[in-house]
Amino acid sequence: MIYQPGQRVALVHTSDPYTLLRPGDTGTVRRHDQRHNVVDVAWDSGSALSMCLDDGDRIEPATSTSPPTGGLVDEAAVWATALRRMRAAGTEAGHTAAQWWAQDTIGARAGGDTRLAARRILAGINDGDPAVLDALPRYSSAGDPVDTSGWELFADATGDTTGWFGLRIQQRDEAMAVYRDAFDTAATGRIADLCHLAASPTGADVSHLRPARVRVGDVGVFSGEWARTADPDGGDRIAVGFVGTLIDSWNGWAVFSCTRAVAEAIVADQQRHRDQYRHRLREQGVPADDLDRRVDAALANLTFDGDVIVADQRALADDPHAIDRIAPGGDGRYVVMGRSWCWEAVDPYDCDRIVGDLPDPDQA
């Protein structure tokens, strides 16, 4: 190919180890020595490096025949569109990187307790823990170095295969900064979403049911101190949480209503606690004829009598009249041991199991 004086060219490759020129830099041809196949170029950066085409240097025609004075580079509206496309491309790439990363940490290819791993990652993201954040996918580790892949990313995002060569260095930096920020933000956000799903006892995002968001009239997940155990990280785990609607507070504790199915689960869970306590007493050598008395003195006895819950706390309260009958309200919902037990709204991600129908985020 013969290059003409005044022709705009872009650098593809140079073997000069000392030049500051980078692939994609543009300049104007001063002359082409066809005998030695050397092209003298006045580069936009100020360099005067000549291209020895027979020694491996490579250039190609740029899109314009004069230094850029308009078009994509200088028209604000067009440039803003290009940046929006770069951001959209970075966001899509970040989401994809997050999906692949998650497969080996909390997904199908991960080993160990993925729910625990997801909780740890979420906590690290929320706390800004460098040990967690540094392990997340970032653009700098997701592909080729910026100075060699920028033109490809720009071309893919904007559909302009040659426009990169007409950009000033500052604009290239801006385009890549937009892409990089979108990539990193999208990757972290998507990983947080995936961790919410992996950490959820239901397999769905339940962050909208966290205690801080639950007000009177809102749906929440409820439990009590009696259900808490320590997890491997020293935090709290709750064997089962119950879905209900917060209707009041009592001495700082929650009062909530629930469906018949949830009420039955609360009664069954209380019987489970009574059976476990009876078993511990038996192992401690407590005589069989004293087991029921000891269990009743420690834990209320809940049973169903038709549609009514019978709460027998006579031995527990040392009161022969401490029997309550809890009937459903006109809406068929129950208030199980409200203003009696110390219920509280709990973080659904702390629960190993949740009983009850969970609302969608836009319904909570």
C-alpha positions, 0 to 999 in steps of 0.5 A: 500500500502507498501512503500519501502525504496528509493521509490519516493513519492509526498505529497497529503495531511497532517493535520500538521498545522505547516509544510511548506510542500505543496501538490505536494512536493516530497521526498524519503521513508526511511522506512515504519512502517507497524504496525503503518502505518507510512512512514518516508520520507526524503523530498527534501525540507529538512523536515523530517515529517513522514506521519501518513497514518491512521491519514489522511496523504496521499502520492502517488508514484512519477514518478521516484525512485530517486531524479530528475536528468534529464527528464522534470526538467533538460532538457532545451528543454523539460522544454521550451516546458512545459513552452510554453504549460503553457503560451498557457493554461494561454492565453486561460484561460485569454481569457475565463475569459475576455469573461465572465467578459465582459458579465456583463459589456459591453455585453448582461447581462450589463445594462445602456450605454454599449458604454459609459462603454466600452469607460471608460474601454478603457480609464482606460486601456490606462491610467493605471488607477488602479480603472479600472485595479484592476476590470479586471479579474486576475488569483489570483481571477480566481480559486483556490490558486496557491499551490493547483491548480498548479499541475492540471494546469500543468497536463492539459497544458502539458498532464503530470499528474505526472510531477509536483511532480518531479519539484523543487520549483523554477520550480513550481514558474516559471511555475505558473508565466508564466501561471499567466502572460499569463492569465493576459495579455490575459484577459486585451488584450481581454477585450480591443478588446471587448471594442473596438467593444462595443464602436464602432459606427459600431460594428467593430474595427475601431482603425486603423482609429484613427486620429494619423494614418491617412496620405495623401492617407489614409482613415479616418473619418472626421467631424468638430467642429460644430458637437461636443457635450459634453458626460456625462464624459465631453468629446466630442461626434460627432453626425456623422462622414464621411468616406473619403480619406485624399488628402491634408491639408489646413491651418492645416485642412483636405481636403478629397474626398468621395463617392457620398453616403457620399457626399449626407449624408454631404448635408443632415446633413447640411440641418439638422443643418439649420433646427435646427437653424431655429427652435431655431430662431422661438422659439426665436420669429424671424418673419417667413419672416426673418427666411430664411435670418437669416439661410442663414447668419449663415449656407451655403446652400448645395443642389444637382443639378444633379451630382453637389453640389451647395454651396450657401454662398452668405448671409454667406460671404456677397458676391453675387458671393459666389456660388460654384459648386462642381462636382465629379472628374474623379473617381466619388468622391467629395471634399465637401467644401474642403479648405472652411470648417474646416474639421478634422480627428476625432476619430471614437470612438467619433462618434455616427454614421459613414457614408461610407464604412470602410476599414478592418484594413489590407486595411487602 
